[in-house]
Amino acid sequence: MDIKKIAKILPKLTSNELNQISSKGLNNFFYLHRISAGEVFIPKPECIYFIEDGDIKVSIFLENNMEFNMTFSQGDSLGRF
């Protein structure tokens, strides 16, 4: 996996926006101010991504050393986020 580019700020990312980013092919790193994973809201984690075999692999690192990993495939329904 190769890291591509660095960071932009996105104030919020909705399921629809995640779907648009996935379908267009993500091409920058970004910080997320909020991700809804179930009912868990995560303020300003560091978020990096890799492109591997056409999938977008996202790792979100929190200050308490917790890590969330997600994989977005082309055309995925991202409603679960």
PyMOL Python script that loads the backbone (N, CA, C, O; Angstrom):
from pymol import cmd

cmd.read_pdbstr("""\
ATOM      1  N   MET A   1       0.837  -1.185   0.000  1.00  0.00           N
ATOM      2  CA  MET A   1       0.000   0.000   0.000  1.00  0.00           C
ATOM      3  C   MET A   1       0.877   1.241   0.000  1.00  0.00           C
ATOM      4  O   MET A   1       1.808   1.350   0.797  1.00  0.00           O
ATOM      5  N   ASP A   2       0.582   2.171  -0.887  1.00  0.00           N
ATOM      6  CA  ASP A   2       1.324   3.425  -0.937  1.00  0.00           C
ATOM      7  C   ASP A   2       0.449   4.578  -0.477  1.00  0.00           C
ATOM      8  O   ASP A   2      -0.692   4.719  -0.918  1.00  0.00           O
ATOM      9  N   ILE A   3       0.985   5.396   0.405  1.00  0.00           N
ATOM     10  CA  ILE A   3       0.277   6.600   0.820  1.00  0.00           C
ATOM     11  C   ILE A   3       0.357   7.594  -0.322  1.00  0.00           C
ATOM     12  O   ILE A   3       1.422   7.750  -0.921  1.00  0.00           O
ATOM     13  N   LYS A   4      -0.744   8.275  -0.645  1.00  0.00           N
ATOM     14  CA  LYS A   4      -0.760   9.174  -1.807  1.00  0.00           C
ATOM     15  C   LYS A   4      -0.474  10.634  -1.460  1.00  0.00           C
ATOM     16  O   LYS A   4       0.668  11.066  -1.620  1.00  0.00           O
ATOM     17  N   LYS A   5      -1.432  11.401  -1.003  1.00  0.00           N
ATOM     18  CA  LYS A   5      -1.246  12.843  -0.800  1.00  0.00           C
ATOM     19  C   LYS A   5      -1.640  13.282   0.591  1.00  0.00           C
ATOM     20  O   LYS A   5      -2.124  12.462   1.372  1.00  0.00           O
ATOM     21  N   ILE A   6      -1.450  14.558   0.935  1.00  0.00           N
ATOM     22  CA  ILE A   6      -1.857  14.998   2.284  1.00  0.00           C
ATOM     23  C   ILE A   6      -3.039  15.931   2.335  1.00  0.00           C
ATOM     24  O   ILE A   6      -3.604  16.316   1.311  1.00  0.00           O
ATOM     25  N   ALA A   7      -3.369  16.255   3.449  1.00  0.00           N
ATOM     26  CA  ALA A   7      -4.607  16.591   4.129  1.00  0.00           C
ATOM     27  C   ALA A   7      -5.396  17.822   3.767  1.00  0.00           C
ATOM     28  O   ALA A   7      -4.872  18.914   3.545  1.00  0.00           O
ATOM     29  N   LYS A   8      -6.683  17.577   3.722  1.00  0.00           N
ATOM     30  CA  LYS A   8      -7.647  18.665   3.559  1.00  0.00           C
ATOM     31  C   LYS A   8      -8.614  18.575   4.727  1.00  0.00           C
ATOM     32  O   LYS A   8      -8.698  17.547   5.399  1.00  0.00           O
ATOM     33  N   ILE A   9      -9.324  19.631   4.956  1.00  0.00           N
ATOM     34  CA  ILE A   9     -10.312  19.626   6.034  1.00  0.00           C
ATOM     35  C   ILE A   9     -11.710  19.496   5.430  1.00  0.00           C
ATOM     36  O   ILE A   9     -12.087  20.238   4.524  1.00  0.00           O
ATOM     37  N   LEU A  10     -12.453  18.548   5.949  1.00  0.00           N
ATOM     38  CA  LEU A  10     -13.870  18.424   5.578  1.00  0.00           C
ATOM     39  C   LEU A  10     -14.683  18.572   6.858  1.00  0.00           C
ATOM     40  O   LEU A  10     -14.509  17.778   7.783  1.00  0.00           O
ATOM     41  N   PRO A  11     -15.564  19.562   6.937  1.00  0.00           N
ATOM     42  CA  PRO A  11     -16.270  19.794   8.201  1.00  0.00           C
ATOM     43  C   PRO A  11     -17.165  18.632   8.612  1.00  0.00           C
ATOM     44  O   PRO A  11     -17.201  18.269   9.788  1.00  0.00           O
ATOM     45  N   LYS A  12     -17.883  18.048   7.669  1.00  0.00           N
ATOM     46  CA  LYS A  12     -18.736  16.894   7.965  1.00  0.00           C
ATOM     47  C   LYS A  12     -18.760  16.013   6.728  1.00  0.00           C
ATOM     48  O   LYS A  12     -18.601  16.493   5.605  1.00  0.00           O
ATOM     49  N   LEU A  13     -18.956  14.751   6.939  1.00  0.00           N
ATOM     50  CA  LEU A  13     -19.065  13.836   5.816  1.00  0.00           C
ATOM     51  C   LEU A  13     -20.302  12.976   6.015  1.00  0.00           C
ATOM     52  O   LEU A  13     -20.353  12.160   6.935  1.00  0.00           O
ATOM     53  N   THR A  14     -21.294  13.154   5.159  1.00  0.00           N
ATOM     54  CA  THR A  14     -22.517  12.359   5.255  1.00  0.00           C
ATOM     55  C   THR A  14     -22.350  11.067   4.458  1.00  0.00           C
ATOM     56  O   THR A  14     -21.388  10.910   3.707  1.00  0.00           O
ATOM     57  N   SER A  15     -23.282  10.160   4.626  1.00  0.00           N
ATOM     58  CA  SER A  15     -23.245   8.914   3.848  1.00  0.00           C
ATOM     59  C   SER A  15     -23.246   9.204   2.355  1.00  0.00           C
ATOM     60  O   SER A  15     -22.528   8.562   1.590  1.00  0.00           O
ATOM     61  N   ASN A  16     -24.059  10.175   1.945  1.00  0.00           N
ATOM     62  CA  ASN A  16     -24.136  10.539   0.540  1.00  0.00           C
ATOM     63  C   ASN A  16     -22.793  11.076   0.038  1.00  0.00           C
ATOM     64  O   ASN A  16     -22.358  10.736  -1.063  1.00  0.00           O
ATOM     65  N   GLU A  17     -22.141  11.913   0.843  1.00  0.00           N
ATOM     66  CA  GLU A  17     -20.835  12.445   0.446  1.00  0.00           C
ATOM     67  C   GLU A  17     -19.784  11.340   0.380  1.00  0.00           C
ATOM     68  O   GLU A  17     -18.955  11.325  -0.531  1.00  0.00           O
ATOM     69  N   LEU A  18     -19.813  10.415   1.340  1.00  0.00           N
ATOM     70  CA  LEU A  18     -18.900   9.272   1.283  1.00  0.00           C
ATOM     71  C   LEU A  18     -19.110   8.479  -0.001  1.00  0.00           C
ATOM     72  O   LEU A  18     -18.149   8.054  -0.642  1.00  0.00           O
ATOM     73  N   ASN A  19     -20.373   8.283  -0.371  1.00  0.00           N
ATOM     74  CA  ASN A  19     -20.689   7.551  -1.579  1.00  0.00           C
ATOM     75  C   ASN A  19     -20.170   8.284  -2.813  1.00  0.00           C
ATOM     76  O   ASN A  19     -19.634   7.657  -3.727  1.00  0.00           O
ATOM     77  N   GLN A  20     -20.326   9.613  -2.847  1.00  0.00           N
ATOM     78  CA  GLN A  20     -19.821  10.392  -3.975  1.00  0.00           C
ATOM     79  C   GLN A  20     -18.297  10.316  -4.056  1.00  0.00           C
ATOM     80  O   GLN A  20     -17.732  10.161  -5.138  1.00  0.00           O
ATOM     81  N   ILE A  21     -17.640  10.427  -2.904  1.00  0.00           N
ATOM     82  CA  ILE A  21     -16.177  10.335  -2.888  1.00  0.00           C
ATOM     83  C   ILE A  21     -15.727   8.959  -3.372  1.00  0.00           C
ATOM     84  O   ILE A  21     -14.795   8.852  -4.170  1.00  0.00           O
ATOM     85  N   SER A  22     -16.391   7.907  -2.888  1.00  0.00           N
ATOM     86  CA  SER A  22     -16.040   6.555  -3.294  1.00  0.00           C
ATOM     87  C   SER A  22     -16.236   6.354  -4.794  1.00  0.00           C
ATOM     88  O   SER A  22     -15.395   5.754  -5.463  1.00  0.00           O
ATOM     89  N   SER A  23     -17.355   6.862  -5.316  1.00  0.00           N
ATOM     90  CA  SER A  23     -17.641   6.638  -6.730  1.00  0.00           C
ATOM     91  C   SER A  23     -16.725   7.463  -7.634  1.00  0.00           C
ATOM     92  O   SER A  23     -16.479   7.080  -8.777  1.00  0.00           O
ATOM     93  N   LYS A  24     -16.225   8.582  -7.137  1.00  0.00           N
ATOM     94  CA  LYS A  24     -15.323   9.407  -7.946  1.00  0.00           C
ATOM     95  C   LYS A  24     -13.868   8.993  -7.796  1.00  0.00           C
ATOM     96  O   LYS A  24     -13.017   9.419  -8.577  1.00  0.00           O
ATOM     97  N   GLY A  25     -13.571   8.155  -6.786  1.00  0.00           N
ATOM     98  CA  GLY A  25     -12.198   7.764  -6.534  1.00  0.00           C
ATOM     99  C   GLY A  25     -11.507   8.803  -5.660  1.00  0.00           C
ATOM    100  O   GLY A  25     -11.141   9.878  -6.136  1.00  0.00           O
ATOM    101  N   LEU A  26     -11.332   8.486  -4.401  1.00  0.00           N
ATOM    102  CA  LEU A  26     -10.732   9.414  -3.447  1.00  0.00           C
ATOM    103  C   LEU A  26      -9.281   9.662  -3.829  1.00  0.00           C
ATOM    104  O   LEU A  26      -8.553   8.717  -4.131  1.00  0.00           O
ATOM    105  N   ASN A  27      -8.846  10.932  -3.820  1.00  0.00           N
ATOM    106  CA  ASN A  27      -7.461  11.205  -4.217  1.00  0.00           C
ATOM    107  C   ASN A  27      -6.726  12.163  -3.296  1.00  0.00           C
ATOM    108  O   ASN A  27      -5.714  12.738  -3.697  1.00  0.00           O
ATOM    109  N   ASN A  28      -7.207  12.350  -2.073  1.00  0.00           N
ATOM    110  CA  ASN A  28      -6.406  13.052  -1.067  1.00  0.00           C
ATOM    111  C   ASN A  28      -6.595  12.423   0.308  1.00  0.00           C
ATOM    112  O   ASN A  28      -7.564  11.707   0.562  1.00  0.00           O
ATOM    113  N   PHE A  29      -5.652  12.709   1.173  1.00  0.00           N
ATOM    114  CA  PHE A  29      -5.870  12.441   2.587  1.00  0.00           C
ATOM    115  C   PHE A  29      -6.898  13.431   3.079  1.00  0.00           C
ATOM    116  O   PHE A  29      -7.114  14.466   2.448  1.00  0.00           O
ATOM    117  N   PHE A  30      -7.529  13.138   4.183  1.00  0.00           N
ATOM    118  CA  PHE A  30      -8.406  14.140   4.768  1.00  0.00           C
ATOM    119  C   PHE A  30      -8.549  13.919   6.265  1.00  0.00           C
ATOM    120  O   PHE A  30      -8.356  12.817   6.777  1.00  0.00           O
ATOM    121  N   TYR A  31      -8.890  14.993   6.940  1.00  0.00           N
ATOM    122  CA  TYR A  31      -9.307  14.911   8.329  1.00  0.00           C
ATOM    123  C   TYR A  31     -10.825  14.941   8.360  1.00  0.00           C
ATOM    124  O   TYR A  31     -11.452  15.686   7.607  1.00  0.00           O
ATOM    125  N   LEU A  32     -11.408  14.140   9.219  1.00  0.00           N
ATOM    126  CA  LEU A  32     -12.859  14.148   9.365  1.00  0.00           C
ATOM    127  C   LEU A  32     -13.207  14.761  10.715  1.00  0.00           C
ATOM    128  O   LEU A  32     -12.661  14.362  11.744  1.00  0.00           O
ATOM    129  N   HIS A  33     -14.102  15.716  10.708  1.00  0.00           N
ATOM    130  CA  HIS A  33     -14.564  16.280  11.970  1.00  0.00           C
ATOM    131  C   HIS A  33     -15.599  15.391  12.629  1.00  0.00           C
ATOM    132  O   HIS A  33     -15.734  15.382  13.853  1.00  0.00           O
ATOM    133  N   ARG A  34     -16.335  14.636  11.810  1.00  0.00           N
ATOM    134  CA  ARG A  34     -17.363  13.774  12.386  1.00  0.00           C
ATOM    135  C   ARG A  34     -17.568  12.569  11.485  1.00  0.00           C
ATOM    136  O   ARG A  34     -17.700  12.701  10.269  1.00  0.00           O
ATOM    137  N   ILE A  35     -17.593  11.403  12.091  1.00  0.00           N
ATOM    138  CA  ILE A  35     -18.054  10.209  11.384  1.00  0.00           C
ATOM    139  C   ILE A  35     -19.084   9.549  12.287  1.00  0.00           C
ATOM    140  O   ILE A  35     -18.845   9.385  13.483  1.00  0.00           O
ATOM    141  N   SER A  36     -20.194   9.180  11.745  1.00  0.00           N
ATOM    142  CA  SER A  36     -21.193   8.455  12.514  1.00  0.00           C
ATOM    143  C   SER A  36     -21.016   6.971  12.207  1.00  0.00           C
ATOM    144  O   SER A  36     -21.286   6.518  11.095  1.00  0.00           O
ATOM    145  N   ALA A  37     -20.566   6.234  13.197  1.00  0.00           N
ATOM    146  CA  ALA A  37     -20.418   4.782  13.048  1.00  0.00           C
ATOM    147  C   ALA A  37     -21.397   4.174  14.052  1.00  0.00           C
ATOM    148  O   ALA A  37     -21.080   4.052  15.235  1.00  0.00           O
ATOM    149  N   GLY A  38     -22.557   3.802  13.589  1.00  0.00           N
ATOM    150  CA  GLY A  38     -23.640   3.486  14.507  1.00  0.00           C
ATOM    151  C   GLY A  38     -24.049   4.791  15.180  1.00  0.00           C
ATOM    152  O   GLY A  38     -24.405   5.756  14.503  1.00  0.00           O
ATOM    153  N   GLU A  39     -23.999   4.823  16.508  1.00  0.00           N
ATOM    154  CA  GLU A  39     -24.303   6.050  17.235  1.00  0.00           C
ATOM    155  C   GLU A  39     -23.028   6.707  17.772  1.00  0.00           C
ATOM    156  O   GLU A  39     -23.112   7.628  18.585  1.00  0.00           O
ATOM    157  N   VAL A  40     -21.871   6.258  17.341  1.00  0.00           N
ATOM    158  CA  VAL A  40     -20.607   6.785  17.859  1.00  0.00           C
ATOM    159  C   VAL A  40     -20.168   7.972  17.009  1.00  0.00           C
ATOM    160  O   VAL A  40     -20.011   7.846  15.795  1.00  0.00           O
ATOM    161  N   PHE A  41     -19.971   9.121  17.643  1.00  0.00           N
ATOM    162  CA  PHE A  41     -19.489  10.292  16.923  1.00  0.00           C
ATOM    163  C   PHE A  41     -18.057  10.576  17.333  1.00  0.00           C
ATOM    164  O   PHE A  41     -17.741  10.630  18.521  1.00  0.00           O
ATOM    165  N   ILE A  42     -17.202  10.755  16.355  1.00  0.00           N
ATOM    166  CA  ILE A  42     -15.765  10.850  16.584  1.00  0.00           C
ATOM    167  C   ILE A  42     -15.308  12.252  16.212  1.00  0.00           C
ATOM    168  O   ILE A  42     -15.328  12.591  15.029  1.00  0.00           O
ATOM    169  N   PRO A  43     -14.896  13.084  17.168  1.00  0.00           N
ATOM    170  CA  PRO A  43     -14.476  14.440  16.813  1.00  0.00           C
ATOM    171  C   PRO A  43     -13.036  14.509  16.303  1.00  0.00           C
ATOM    172  O   PRO A  43     -12.114  14.029  16.963  1.00  0.00           O
ATOM    173  N   LYS A  44     -12.855  15.094  15.154  1.00  0.00           N
ATOM    174  CA  LYS A  44     -11.548  15.436  14.580  1.00  0.00           C
ATOM    175  C   LYS A  44     -10.477  14.343  14.683  1.00  0.00           C
ATOM    176  O   LYS A  44      -9.383  14.626  15.171  1.00  0.00           O
ATOM    177  N   PRO A  45     -10.743  13.129  14.251  1.00  0.00           N
ATOM    178  CA  PRO A  45      -9.670  12.137  14.231  1.00  0.00           C
ATOM    179  C   PRO A  45      -8.737  12.375  13.053  1.00  0.00           C
ATOM    180  O   PRO A  45      -9.106  13.065  12.102  1.00  0.00           O
ATOM    181  N   GLU A  46      -7.539  11.815  13.104  1.00  0.00           N
ATOM    182  CA  GLU A  46      -6.669  11.833  11.933  1.00  0.00           C
ATOM    183  C   GLU A  46      -7.086  10.679  11.041  1.00  0.00           C
ATOM    184  O   GLU A  46      -7.248   9.551  11.505  1.00  0.00           O
ATOM    185  N   CYS A  47      -7.257  10.963   9.775  1.00  0.00           N
ATOM    186  CA  CYS A  47      -7.764   9.966   8.844  1.00  0.00           C
ATOM    187  C   CYS A  47      -6.838   9.884   7.641  1.00  0.00           C
ATOM    188  O   CYS A  47      -6.595  10.894   6.980  1.00  0.00           O
ATOM    189  N   ILE A  48      -6.322   8.703   7.348  1.00  0.00           N
ATOM    190  CA  ILE A  48      -5.496   8.512   6.162  1.00  0.00           C
ATOM    191  C   ILE A  48      -6.106   7.403   5.319  1.00  0.00           C
ATOM    192  O   ILE A  48      -6.852   6.562   5.821  1.00  0.00           O
ATOM    193  N   TYR A  49      -5.783   7.413   4.048  1.00  0.00           N
ATOM    194  CA  TYR A  49      -6.332   6.359   3.211  1.00  0.00           C
ATOM    195  C   TYR A  49      -5.252   5.829   2.275  1.00  0.00           C
ATOM    196  O   TYR A  49      -4.246   6.487   2.010  1.00  0.00           O
ATOM    197  N   PHE A  50      -5.494   4.627   1.788  1.00  0.00           N
ATOM    198  CA  PHE A  50      -4.658   3.997   0.787  1.00  0.00           C
ATOM    199  C   PHE A  50      -5.561   3.491  -0.328  1.00  0.00           C
ATOM    200  O   PHE A  50      -6.725   3.166  -0.095  1.00  0.00           O
ATOM    201  N   ILE A  51      -5.022   3.426  -1.535  1.00  0.00           N
ATOM    202  CA  ILE A  51      -5.732   2.763  -2.628  1.00  0.00           C
ATOM    203  C   ILE A  51      -5.039   1.410  -2.825  1.00  0.00           C
ATOM    204  O   ILE A  51      -3.826   1.350  -3.027  1.00  0.00           O
ATOM    205  N   GLU A  52      -5.810   0.342  -2.764  1.00  0.00           N
ATOM    206  CA  GLU A  52      -5.229  -0.991  -2.955  1.00  0.00           C
ATOM    207  C   GLU A  52      -6.205  -1.834  -3.755  1.00  0.00           C
ATOM    208  O   GLU A  52      -7.349  -2.020  -3.340  1.00  0.00           O
ATOM    209  N   ASP A  53      -5.773  -2.343  -4.888  1.00  0.00           N
ATOM    210  CA  ASP A  53      -6.615  -3.173  -5.752  1.00  0.00           C
ATOM    211  C   ASP A  53      -7.946  -2.503  -6.081  1.00  0.00           C
ATOM    212  O   ASP A  53      -8.977  -3.170  -6.172  1.00  0.00           O
ATOM    213  N   GLY A  54      -7.919  -1.176  -6.260  1.00  0.00           N
ATOM    214  CA  GLY A  54      -9.128  -0.455  -6.619  1.00  0.00           C
ATOM    215  C   GLY A  54     -10.053  -0.134  -5.457  1.00  0.00           C
ATOM    216  O   GLY A  54     -11.059   0.553  -5.637  1.00  0.00           O
ATOM    217  N   ASP A  55      -9.722  -0.630  -4.253  1.00  0.00           N
ATOM    218  CA  ASP A  55     -10.516  -0.327  -3.068  1.00  0.00           C
ATOM    219  C   ASP A  55      -9.885   0.838  -2.319  1.00  0.00           C
ATOM    220  O   ASP A  55      -8.672   1.039  -2.374  1.00  0.00           O
ATOM    221  N   ILE A  56     -10.713   1.603  -1.620  1.00  0.00           N
ATOM    222  CA  ILE A  56     -10.220   2.678  -0.773  1.00  0.00           C
ATOM    223  C   ILE A  56     -10.197   2.152   0.653  1.00  0.00           C
ATOM    224  O   ILE A  56     -11.240   1.806   1.207  1.00  0.00           O
ATOM    225  N   LYS A  57      -9.025   2.092   1.243  1.00  0.00           N
ATOM    226  CA  LYS A  57      -8.886   1.606   2.617  1.00  0.00           C
ATOM    227  C   LYS A  57      -8.595   2.804   3.510  1.00  0.00           C
ATOM    228  O   LYS A  57      -7.608   3.514   3.318  1.00  0.00           O
ATOM    229  N   VAL A  58      -9.475   3.021   4.495  1.00  0.00           N
ATOM    230  CA  VAL A  58      -9.386   4.196   5.346  1.00  0.00           C
ATOM    231  C   VAL A  58      -9.037   3.760   6.760  1.00  0.00           C
ATOM    232  O   VAL A  58      -9.634   2.825   7.295  1.00  0.00           O
ATOM    233  N   SER A  59      -8.068   4.441   7.364  1.00  0.00           N
ATOM    234  CA  SER A  59      -7.739   4.229   8.771  1.00  0.00           C
ATOM    235  C   SER A  59      -7.935   5.539   9.517  1.00  0.00           C
ATOM    236  O   SER A  59      -7.440   6.583   9.093  1.00  0.00           O
ATOM    237  N   ILE A  60      -8.653   5.481  10.624  1.00  0.00           N
ATOM    238  CA  ILE A  60      -8.912   6.655  11.437  1.00  0.00           C
ATOM    239  C   ILE A  60      -8.244   6.428  12.790  1.00  0.00           C
ATOM    240  O   ILE A  60      -8.555   5.466  13.493  1.00  0.00           O
ATOM    241  N   PHE A  61      -7.332   7.317  13.146  1.00  0.00           N
ATOM    242  CA  PHE A  61      -6.569   7.173  14.376  1.00  0.00           C
ATOM    243  C   PHE A  61      -7.042   8.206  15.391  1.00  0.00           C
ATOM    244  O   PHE A  61      -7.032   9.405  15.111  1.00  0.00           O
ATOM    245  N   LEU A  62      -7.455   7.743  16.569  1.00  0.00           N
ATOM    246  CA  LEU A  62      -7.954   8.627  17.610  1.00  0.00           C
ATOM    247  C   LEU A  62      -6.849   8.890  18.639  1.00  0.00           C
ATOM    248  O   LEU A  62      -5.856   8.167  18.707  1.00  0.00           O
ATOM    249  N   GLU A  63      -7.049   9.940  19.431  1.00  0.00           N
ATOM    250  CA  GLU A  63      -6.024  10.323  20.403  1.00  0.00           C
ATOM    251  C   GLU A  63      -5.772   9.248  21.445  1.00  0.00           C
ATOM    252  O   GLU A  63      -4.664   9.165  21.975  1.00  0.00           O
ATOM    253  N   ASN A  64      -6.765   8.422  21.757  1.00  0.00           N
ATOM    254  CA  ASN A  64      -6.588   7.390  22.782  1.00  0.00           C
ATOM    255  C   ASN A  64      -6.049   6.081  22.208  1.00  0.00           C
ATOM    256  O   ASN A  64      -6.244   5.013  22.788  1.00  0.00           O
ATOM    257  N   ASN A  65      -5.362   6.174  21.054  1.00  0.00           N
ATOM    258  CA  ASN A  65      -4.740   5.030  20.377  1.00  0.00           C
ATOM    259  C   ASN A  65      -5.720   4.019  19.808  1.00  0.00           C
ATOM    260  O   ASN A  65      -5.322   2.923  19.414  1.00  0.00           O
ATOM    261  N   MET A  66      -7.004   4.377  19.762  1.00  0.00           N
ATOM    262  CA  MET A  66      -7.959   3.512  19.082  1.00  0.00           C
ATOM    263  C   MET A  66      -7.848   3.743  17.584  1.00  0.00           C
ATOM    264  O   MET A  66      -7.459   4.823  17.140  1.00  0.00           O
ATOM    265  N   GLU A  67      -8.187   2.738  16.821  1.00  0.00           N
ATOM    266  CA  GLU A  67      -8.108   2.836  15.365  1.00  0.00           C
ATOM    267  C   GLU A  67      -9.358   2.204  14.756  1.00  0.00           C
ATOM    268  O   GLU A  67      -9.780   1.122  15.165  1.00  0.00           O
ATOM    269  N   PHE A  68      -9.945   2.894  13.771  1.00  0.00           N
ATOM    270  CA  PHE A  68     -11.063   2.353  13.006  1.00  0.00           C
ATOM    271  C   PHE A  68     -10.586   2.148  11.578  1.00  0.00           C
ATOM    272  O   PHE A  68      -9.931   3.024  11.013  1.00  0.00           O
ATOM    273  N   ASN A  69     -10.902   1.018  10.994  1.00  0.00           N
ATOM    274  CA  ASN A  69     -10.540   0.754   9.605  1.00  0.00           C
ATOM    275  C   ASN A  69     -11.797   0.473   8.802  1.00  0.00           C
ATOM    276  O   ASN A  69     -12.689  -0.252   9.243  1.00  0.00           O
ATOM    277  N   MET A  70     -11.850   1.065   7.603  1.00  0.00           N
ATOM    278  CA  MET A  70     -12.991   0.863   6.708  1.00  0.00           C
ATOM    279  C   MET A  70     -12.451   0.633   5.306  1.00  0.00           C
ATOM    280  O   MET A  70     -11.400   1.165   4.948  1.00  0.00           O
ATOM    281  N   THR A  71     -13.163  -0.155   4.511  1.00  0.00           N
ATOM    282  CA  THR A  71     -12.823  -0.341   3.107  1.00  0.00           C
ATOM    283  C   THR A  71     -14.022   0.030   2.262  1.00  0.00           C
ATOM    284  O   THR A  71     -15.124  -0.477   2.476  1.00  0.00           O
ATOM    285  N   PHE A  72     -13.806   0.922   1.292  1.00  0.00           N
ATOM    286  CA  PHE A  72     -14.848   1.310   0.361  1.00  0.00           C
ATOM    287  C   PHE A  72     -14.498   0.751  -1.008  1.00  0.00           C
ATOM    288  O   PHE A  72     -13.424   1.029  -1.542  1.00  0.00           O
ATOM    289  N   SER A  73     -15.396  -0.031  -1.571  1.00  0.00           N
ATOM    290  CA  SER A  73     -15.206  -0.537  -2.923  1.00  0.00           C
ATOM    291  C   SER A  73     -16.033   0.304  -3.883  1.00  0.00           C
ATOM    292  O   SER A  73     -17.045   0.889  -3.497  1.00  0.00           O
ATOM    293  N   GLN A  74     -15.597   0.359  -5.129  1.00  0.00           N
ATOM    294  CA  GLN A  74     -16.340   1.108  -6.140  1.00  0.00           C
ATOM    295  C   GLN A  74     -17.795   0.657  -6.140  1.00  0.00           C
ATOM    296  O   GLN A  74     -18.077  -0.535  -6.258  1.00  0.00           O
ATOM    297  N   GLY A  75     -18.730   1.619  -6.005  1.00  0.00           N
ATOM    298  CA  GLY A  75     -20.147   1.279  -6.056  1.00  0.00           C
ATOM    299  C   GLY A  75     -20.739   0.772  -4.758  1.00  0.00           C
ATOM    300  O   GLY A  75     -21.917   0.416  -4.724  1.00  0.00           O
ATOM    301  N   ASP A  76     -19.952   0.728  -3.680  1.00  0.00           N
ATOM    302  CA  ASP A  76     -20.481   0.307  -2.379  1.00  0.00           C
ATOM    303  C   ASP A  76     -21.621   1.203  -1.929  1.00  0.00           C
ATOM    304  O   ASP A  76     -21.618   2.406  -2.190  1.00  0.00           O
ATOM    305  N   SER A  77     -22.579   0.620  -1.260  1.00  0.00           N
ATOM    306  CA  SER A  77     -23.558   1.423  -0.537  1.00  0.00           C
ATOM    307  C   SER A  77     -22.974   1.724   0.835  1.00  0.00           C
ATOM    308  O   SER A  77     -22.647   0.811   1.593  1.00  0.00           O
ATOM    309  N   LEU A  78     -22.843   3.018   1.153  1.00  0.00           N
ATOM    310  CA  LEU A  78     -22.186   3.390   2.396  1.00  0.00           C
ATOM    311  C   LEU A  78     -23.186   3.830   3.455  1.00  0.00           C
ATOM    312  O   LEU A  78     -22.823   4.543   4.390  1.00  0.00           O
ATOM    313  N   GLY A  79     -24.436   3.416   3.320  1.00  0.00           N
ATOM    314  CA  GLY A  79     -25.471   3.809   4.258  1.00  0.00           C
ATOM    315  C   GLY A  79     -25.175   3.383   5.691  1.00  0.00           C
ATOM    316  O   GLY A  79     -25.674   4.000   6.632  1.00  0.00           O
ATOM    317  N   ARG A  80     -24.374   2.343   5.867  1.00  0.00           N
ATOM    318  CA  ARG A  80     -24.070   1.884   7.223  1.00  0.00           C
ATOM    319  C   ARG A  80     -23.263   2.901   8.000  1.00  0.00           C
ATOM    320  O   ARG A  80     -23.156   2.801   9.222  1.00  0.00           O
ATOM    321  N   PHE A  81     -22.680   3.900   7.300  1.00  0.00           N
ATOM    322  CA  PHE A  81     -21.951   4.963   7.991  1.00  0.00           C
ATOM    323  C   PHE A  81     -22.826   6.181   8.125  1.00  0.00           C
ATOM    324  O   PHE A  81     -22.395   7.192   8.681  1.00  0.00           O
TER     325      PHE A  81
END
""", "prot")
cmd.dss("prot")
cmd.show_as("cartoon", "prot")
cmd.util.cbc("prot")
cmd.orient("prot")
